[in-house]
Amino acid sequence: MGAKDWFNNWLRLVLIVGVVSLSTGCSRGNKIKIVSISPDPSRPLQVGKSYDVSVEVDYSLIEKDALLILDIRKDDLGQVGFWTLRSNSWPISKGSGKMTLGAQITVGKMEWVKLSVFFSYPGVAQSEAIETRKYKVVEG
């Protein structure tokens, strides 16, 4: 098994553990919801174009302070692994609120772009309360 295969197997395991953590994490009362998003996910993104991504979220963080993460990745069907286009984080305090998250991306040749918003805790390999949207990518 080569280094690339090892890494891809490790990545699969991390994603599986993350999904299990996410499904159990929401039971603790932490919640996140995408209220609005631009560009509109129902419209495809074009290869070679740059986009200003803006995501407005409502959140409720019950337990402790966390990071609110906006993660934008290449998500090609039939390929193993994900490549991050942009990942930004903002510290938030326990409580409820509304926040607008932003990032700029340039779309390369790929099938899909996946946008995720979630809570992450510094020093803990666990994320929770995830919301995702996918964009189809087309040739310009």
Secondary structure, DSSP 4 states (H G I P E B T S, - for coil): --HHHHHHHHHHHHHHHHHHHHHHHGGGT-EEEEEEEES-TTS-EETT-EEEEEEEEEEEE-SS-EEEEEEEEE--TT-SS-EEEEEEEEEE-SEEEEEEEEEEEE--S-SEEEEEEEEE-TT-S-EEEEEEEEEEEE--
